[in-house]
Amino acid sequence: MLFMCFTNSSCLIPRLMSVNVHGIKFRLQAFQPGINGFMSSLRYRAGKKAYEIIRREGLDFDRIGTFVGPAVGPRWLTASGFDLALLDAGVLGRSKPVLLAGSSAGAWRFAAWLQPEPIKSYKNLVENYSSIVYRRGDGPSEILESIKQVLNEYIEDDAIPFALTNKKYRLSIATARGKTLAGSEVHWIQKIGLYSAFLCNAINRNLLHRFFERVVFYYSPLPPKFCLNKDFRGRAIPLSPINFKNAVLASGAIPLVVAGVRDIYGAPNGVYRDGGIFDYHLNQDYSIKENDIVLLFHHQEKLIPGWLDKRLKKRRPPDNYLDHVLMVHPSPEFIQRLPGGKVPDRDDFTSFMDDPGTRIRNWRKAVSMCSHFGEEFLETVKSGQVRDLVEKL
C-alpha cells in the first residue's frame, strides 16, 4: 500500500568505486570482501525460466519486457536509488517499449518515469513523499487531500500529454473498484464489507471478486498482455490526460484510511481504491514473450499476492507467475544497518506522530543508504557476476 496499511549480523564496511556503464560514470558504494569473498548488499532471485537464462548467458537488459512496482507503502523508498540509476543509464526500453506495471506505491514511482524530466520528477516525489506529515484526527478525506498535494507537486498537468506519448515505457496502473458494502464511503459499512471480503478471500481467493473488481488503467496501443490472460479477471481502461492523475491517486487509496476516488473518467462509475487489494506484491503473469525477463525490485524476499493475503502464511503467487521473474532485494544484513534496523514503513507515521522530524530524517537517511542499489545492480550485470549471484526464487 502507498502510505499506510492495516497491520502493523555482521557489519559491512562501505567503500567507493567508480564504474562506467554505457558511457555513464557512477560512484558505487560496494562492500569490502568478507570471508566468503565479495559481500553484495543485494540478493538476486529468479524463477525457473529466468534462472536458466541468467545462469546460461547473464542478463541482457533488452530481454526485460516488464518492470513491476509492487504495493509496499513507504517501503518503496528503498527502490529510489535503483530506479534513478536505471533511468539515468537508460538501459530499459532501448530495443522495445518496456511495460511498467505499478500498483499503489509502484504506480506512483512509475508515473514519474514517463515525465519529460523523469529524474527531476522522481526526486520531487521522494522529497515530497518523505516530508508528508499527518495530524492526529486526520480522516480519510484529509489524508486523500494530503497525498493529492504530493501528486500535484511531482506531476504537472501540462506534462501528462507528453507522458502518454513516451516511446520507451508503457504504464499500467492497478486499482480496485469497490462493490456492495466494500464500495461504501461510510466507515462502518465499508469496514463490514472489508471484513467480509477478508473472510471470503481466506476461503477462496476467487470470492474476493464479489467485493472488488480489478480495474487496470493502461497506456499502450493495446491492453497489456497480462490483461488478456484468462486469469486476469478484470477490466482494462485506456489512460488519458483526463483520468491519469485520478488513476494514480486511486491506486494508493487504502480502504478505511484514504478516501476512495469516485467515478474515474472512461471507467465504470464507482469508488476506486488501492490496487494492492488484488495486486499487492506480484499476482499476475507479466511475461510478454517466451524468453522475456520480468524485473522486480522488492524490499524483502517474501512475495504476497494480494493485500488480504498478508495473514495467510501459505498464500503465495502461483509458480507459473514467477517463471520469468528476476527479483532484486536488499540483503538482511544491509537492512539491519538502516535506521531502526528496518525499511521505512507505515508504522513510522504513528510511531513518530508527535515527532515527524525524526521520521523524516530516518527516511531520508534510508534513501541515502539505499542510493547505490541501482549502481550496484548495473555493475553486477555488466561484470557478469549476476550469473554467479542469482539464486532460485
DOTI-424645 format. One line per field, with one value per residue (C-alpha): residue number from 1; y, x, z. Coordinates in Angstrom, 3 decimals. Layout:
<rotis>
nr <- NUM;...
py <- Y;...
px <- X;...
pz <- Z;...
</rotis>
This chain:
<rotis>
nr <- 1;2;3;4;5;6;7;8;9;10;11;12;13;14;15;16;17;18;19;20;21;22;23;24;25;26;27;28;29;30;31;32;33;34;35;36;37;38;39;40;41;42;43;44;45;46;47;48;49;50;51;52;53;54;55;56;57;58;59;60;61;62;63;64;65;66;67;68;69;70;71;72;73;74;75;76;77;78;79;80;81;82;83;84;85;86;87;88;89;90;91;92;93;94;95;96;97;98;99;100;101;102;103;104;105;106;107;108;109;110;111;112;113;114;115;116;117;118;119;120;121;122;123;124;125;126;127;128;129;130;131;132;133;134;135;136;137;138;139;140;141;142;143;144;145;146;147;148;149;150;151;152;153;154;155;156;157;158;159;160;161;162;163;164;165;166;167;168;169;170;171;172;173;174;175;176;177;178;179;180;181;182;183;184;185;186;187;188;189;190;191;192;193;194;195;196;197;198;199;200;201;202;203;204;205;206;207;208;209;210;211;212;213;214;215;216;217;218;219;220;221;222;223;224;225;226;227;228;229;230;231;232;233;234;235;236;237;238;239;240;241;242;243;244;245;246;247;248;249;250;251;252;253;254;255;256;257;258;259;260;261;262;263;264;265;266;267;268;269;270;271;272;273;274;275;276;277;278;279;280;281;282;283;284;285;286;287;288;289;290;291;292;293;294;295;296;297;298;299;300;301;302;303;304;305;306;307;308;309;310;311;312;313;314;315;316;317;318;319;320;321;322;323;324;325;326;327;328;329;330;331;332;333;334;335;336;337;338;339;340;341;342;343;344;345;346;347;348;349;350;351;352;353;354;355;356;357;358;359;360;361;362;363;364;365;366;367;368;369;370;371;372;373;374;375;376;377;378;379;380;381;382;383;384;385;386;387;388;389;390;391;392;393
py <- 0.000;3.501;5.365;3.082;-0.390;-2.252;-4.176;-3.028;-9.652;-8.691;-5.132;-4.392;-1.804;0.505;1.698;3.773;2.530;4.250;2.317;3.234;1.800;2.563;5.710;6.995;7.256;6.288;6.368;2.973;2.111;-1.510;-3.564;-4.924;-8.628;-10.840;-14.371;-15.783;-13.098;-10.144;-9.248;-7.637;-5.565;-7.043;-10.512;-11.844;-14.485;-15.785;-18.018;-21.206;-19.796;-16.566;-18.519;-20.771;-17.793;-15.770;-18.706;-19.520;-16.083;-13.407;-10.636;-8.762;-5.599;-5.943;-9.121;-7.165;-6.740;-5.704;-3.897;-4.480;-1.926;-3.596;-2.008;-1.724;1.591;3.680;0.647;1.819;4.406;1.624;1.357;5.022;4.602;1.543;3.434;6.553;4.639;2.711;5.928;7.669;4.779;4.361;0.586;-0.280;0.222;0.539;-2.016;-2.259;-0.443;-1.806;-2.232;-0.505;-2.413;-0.470;-0.955;1.711;2.839;1.185;3.253;6.435;5.515;4.686;7.735;9.730;7.571;8.883;12.576;14.974;15.250;11.873;12.144;15.574;14.341;11.218;13.171;15.543;12.524;11.179;14.560;15.431;11.937;11.724;15.118;14.476;14.975;13.717;15.135;13.327;13.218;13.354;11.353;9.634;12.846;14.866;12.122;11.950;15.700;15.361;12.718;14.661;17.542;15.191;14.016;17.560;18.563;15.911;15.639;18.793;18.744;20.129;17.228;14.435;14.542;14.192;11.254;9.483;9.643;8.100;5.766;3.767;2.977;1.806;2.263;0.157;1.217;-1.309;-0.230;-1.973;-0.752;-1.384;-3.389;-3.786;-2.861;-2.523;0.337;2.476;5.566;5.195;3.960;1.247;-0.096;-0.216;-1.945;-4.699;-5.083;-5.314;-7.822;-9.942;-9.727;-10.922;-13.973;-14.902;-14.435;-16.730;-19.432;-18.942;-16.050;-16.036;-14.896;-11.545;-10.602;-10.400;-7.335;-5.684;-5.511;-5.332;-2.315;-1.633;1.699;1.437;3.478;1.482;0.920;-2.254;-3.543;-5.153;-8.868;-9.780;-8.147;-10.632;-13.731;-15.951;-15.490;-11.694;-11.302;-7.555;-4.559;-2.635;1.096;3.398;6.210;9.760;13.268;13.440;10.286;9.946;11.590;10.084;6.604;7.140;8.619;5.769;3.140;4.259;4.873;2.390;1.205;2.817;5.017;7.062;8.185;6.433;8.186;8.272;7.862;7.946;9.193;6.414;3.704;2.342;4.524;3.654;4.192;3.185;2.036;0.654;-1.663;-3.767;-5.354;-7.680;-6.996;-6.447;-7.667;-9.830;-11.522;-11.694;-13.409;-10.304;-12.094;-10.905;-13.321;-16.744;-15.505;-12.231;-11.296;-9.662;-7.392;-6.744;-4.708;-5.682;-4.751;-8.362;-11.954;-12.937;-12.321;-11.922;-11.960;-9.828;-7.357;-9.539;-12.470;-10.885;-13.020;-16.173;-17.663;-20.281;-17.834;-17.167;-16.289;-19.320;-20.811;-20.026;-16.314;-16.434;-18.344;-15.231;-13.093;-11.717;-10.297;-7.998;-7.221;-5.914;-8.459;-8.941;-7.753;-4.477;-3.950;-4.195;-1.136;1.093;3.413;1.257;-1.878;-1.901;-0.374;2.639;1.529;2.976;2.284;5.147;7.580;6.579;5.860;9.389;11.148;13.664;13.803;13.846;15.426;12.222;10.111;12.391;12.266;8.448;8.121;10.466;8.551;5.275;6.774;7.886;4.497;2.723;5.170;2.842;-0.108;0.696;1.287;-1.975;-3.767;-2.264;-3.184;-6.724;-7.191;-5.577;-7.615;-10.868;-11.540;-11.822;-15.312;-16.490;-14.480;-15.410;-17.895;-19.793;-17.993
px <- 0.000;1.170;1.009;-0.488;-1.954;-3.890;-1.195;1.442;24.954;27.669;28.650;29.516;32.233;31.446;33.942;33.532;34.216;33.972;32.214;31.297;28.054;27.072;29.197;27.747;30.069;28.732;30.078;29.257;29.129;30.163;31.468;34.816;35.305;34.462;35.479;33.482;34.507;32.505;29.593;26.851;24.127;21.617;20.222;19.129;16.411;14.868;12.011;12.642;12.962;14.676;17.165;18.091;18.586;20.681;22.844;23.477;24.100;23.847;21.270;20.630;18.645;16.916;15.285;13.428;9.873;8.231;9.360;6.981;6.339;4.599;2.256;4.571;3.775;6.788;8.999;9.200;11.769;14.376;13.789;14.523;18.252;17.551;15.020;17.121;20.199;18.170;16.577;19.939;21.603;18.661;19.115;15.403;13.332;16.260;15.067;11.376;8.987;9.047;5.838;5.949;3.319;2.599;0.224;-0.207;3.340;4.590;2.180;3.413;7.028;6.389;4.220;7.446;9.266;7.034;7.534;9.519;12.183;11.810;14.762;13.656;10.069;11.167;13.365;10.460;8.312;10.935;11.319;7.627;6.564;9.209;8.165;4.430;3.038;-0.262;-2.006;-3.954;-7.567;-6.941;-9.665;-9.786;-10.730;-7.900;-5.386;-6.589;-6.024;-2.511;-1.435;-3.115;-0.759;2.223;0.938;0.463;3.965;5.778;3.455;2.416;-0.873;0.802;3.268;0.672;0.066;3.837;3.891;1.271;3.489;6.548;8.342;10.409;7.916;4.298;2.463;-0.230;-1.880;-3.740;-6.849;-9.818;-13.425;-15.475;-18.671;-21.584;-20.583;-16.897;-17.817;-19.319;-17.608;-19.500;-16.800;-18.704;-20.366;-17.039;-15.468;-18.089;-17.592;-13.826;-14.025;-16.415;-14.019;-11.159;-13.126;-14.266;-10.757;-9.395;-11.801;-11.185;-9.326;-11.853;-14.542;-12.745;-14.279;-17.675;-16.435;-13.996;-13.409;-9.854;-9.513;-6.200;-5.600;-3.010;-1.013;-0.181;-1.767;-3.432;-4.136;-1.057;-0.747;-1.399;-4.831;-5.675;-4.736;-7.595;-6.582;-6.803;-10.496;-10.915;-11.185;-8.562;-9.215;-7.054;-5.232;-5.852;-4.858;-8.257;-8.019;-4.230;-3.922;-7.123;-5.941;-2.597;-4.377;-6.910;-4.172;-2.935;-6.321;-6.203;-9.616;-10.748;-7.629;-7.779;-10.998;-11.647;-11.647;-15.108;-16.203;-12.904;-13.332;-13.623;-14.244;-17.442;-18.941;-17.998;-15.399;-11.868;-9.355;-5.859;-4.637;-2.840;-6.160;-5.658;-2.052;-0.084;3.422;3.030;-0.197;-0.032;1.959;3.653;5.783;5.235;7.374;8.832;12.361;11.428;12.588;10.195;12.212;11.015;12.745;11.346;12.161;12.143;12.396;8.788;6.155;2.477;-0.106;-2.956;-3.290;-5.802;-3.378;-0.901;-2.016;-2.446;1.033;0.537;-0.603;1.984;1.870;1.358;4.634;3.928;3.589;7.179;8.816;10.129;10.776;14.123;13.616;16.252;16.045;18.312;20.152;19.041;22.486;22.014;18.506;19.947;22.085;19.104;17.632;15.814;17.120;14.238;12.987;10.650;7.051;3.639;4.002;6.501;3.630;2.078;5.332;6.568;3.212;4.439;7.968;7.661;11.096;12.770;10.740;11.647;15.349;15.226;13.534;15.988;18.888;17.390;17.032;20.664;21.894;19.951;21.013;23.724;21.406;20.907;24.591;25.471;22.888;24.234;27.811;26.786;25.064;27.857;30.592;28.685;28.639;24.857;25.304;27.009;24.920;21.461;19.545;16.341;13.161
pz <- 0.000;-0.733;2.586;5.235;5.776;8.470;10.204;11.779;11.833;10.712;9.784;6.159;5.609;2.674;0.140;-3.049;-6.545;-9.908;-12.653;-16.191;-17.571;-21.158;-21.125;-17.848;-14.861;-11.418;-7.907;-6.490;-2.804;-2.608;0.309;1.339;0.699;3.631;4.482;1.583;-0.939;-2.217;0.028;-2.036;-0.409;-2.877;-3.458;-6.845;-7.047;-10.239;-11.313;-13.257;-16.790;-15.758;-13.647;-16.567;-18.900;-16.452;-15.403;-19.050;-20.547;-17.862;-18.039;-21.262;-20.495;-23.858;-22.527;-19.830;-21.083;-17.806;-14.655;-11.741;-8.985;-6.008;-3.467;-0.459;1.231;2.362;1.759;-1.862;-0.737;-0.744;-4.524;-5.257;-5.910;-8.036;-10.166;-10.564;-11.726;-14.314;-15.528;-15.751;-17.578;-19.954;-20.087;-20.259;-23.391;-25.776;-28.347;-27.428;-25.072;-21.526;-19.540;-16.147;-14.170;-10.995;-8.107;-5.418;-4.499;-7.672;-9.768;-8.067;-8.834;-12.455;-13.146;-12.706;-15.268;-18.067;-17.362;-19.621;-16.890;-15.185;-12.791;-11.581;-11.224;-9.347;-6.932;-6.270;-5.406;-2.980;-1.274;-1.001;-0.017;2.713;4.066;4.318;7.830;9.200;12.238;14.916;13.907;10.168;8.460;5.052;3.227;4.789;4.011;0.403;0.057;1.520;-0.949;-3.771;-2.967;-3.267;-6.643;-7.932;-6.846;-8.889;-11.904;-13.748;-15.652;-18.767;-18.789;-18.899;-22.686;-23.137;-20.721;-22.819;-25.902;-24.232;-26.648;-24.144;-21.417;-21.268;-17.973;-16.317;-13.048;-10.915;-8.978;-7.358;-7.787;-4.652;-4.924;-2.492;1.084;0.155;-2.178;0.582;1.975;5.257;7.615;9.475;6.334;4.481;7.483;7.427;3.681;4.033;6.887;4.827;1.889;4.122;5.321;1.821;0.415;3.142;1.957;-1.753;-3.389;-6.247;-3.794;-3.489;-6.846;-5.132;-3.239;-5.641;-9.365;-10.668;-12.990;-14.729;-16.435;-19.180;-21.655;-24.802;-28.212;-26.900;-23.373;-21.777;-22.431;-18.778;-19.071;-21.823;-19.824;-18.672;-15.008;-15.171;-14.286;-14.588;-16.905;-18.829;-19.322;-21.501;-19.737;-20.900;-19.762;-18.049;-15.912;-15.446;-12.041;-10.671;-11.642;-9.864;-6.853;-6.653;-6.868;-3.428;-1.758;1.109;2.358;5.634;5.705;2.497;0.818;-2.481;-5.842;-7.348;-10.972;-12.871;-16.427;-19.011;-16.403;-14.823;-12.102;-8.559;-5.836;-6.765;-4.174;-3.711;-6.458;-3.854;-2.916;-5.879;-6.897;-3.707;-4.494;-7.576;-8.628;-12.451;-15.159;-16.548;-19.139;-22.699;-24.719;-24.041;-23.292;-21.606;-18.119;-15.630;-13.330;-9.785;-7.088;-3.698;-0.123;1.082;-0.106;0.613;-2.057;-1.118;-3.942;-2.528;0.348;2.192;1.938;4.371;7.295;5.224;5.529;2.825;0.180;-2.486;-6.180;-8.468;-9.674;-13.324;-12.437;-11.152;-14.019;-15.801;-12.706;-11.598;-8.119;-6.630;-2.912;-0.118;1.971;5.602;6.712;4.863;6.280;9.791;9.078;8.213;10.883;13.395;11.669;9.165;5.947;6.238;6.768;7.541;11.279;11.325;10.776;14.113;15.982;15.218;15.127;17.712;16.298;12.493;12.170;13.375;10.964;8.074;8.999;9.277;5.911;4.218;5.729;4.463;0.981;1.087;2.284;-0.490;-3.189;-4.536;-5.229;-8.893;-9.488;-7.773;-9.910;-13.139;-12.257;-11.254;-14.616;-16.653;-14.942;-15.413;-11.651;-11.794;-13.297;-10.111;-7.633;-8.912;-6.761;-7.382;-6.352
</rotis>
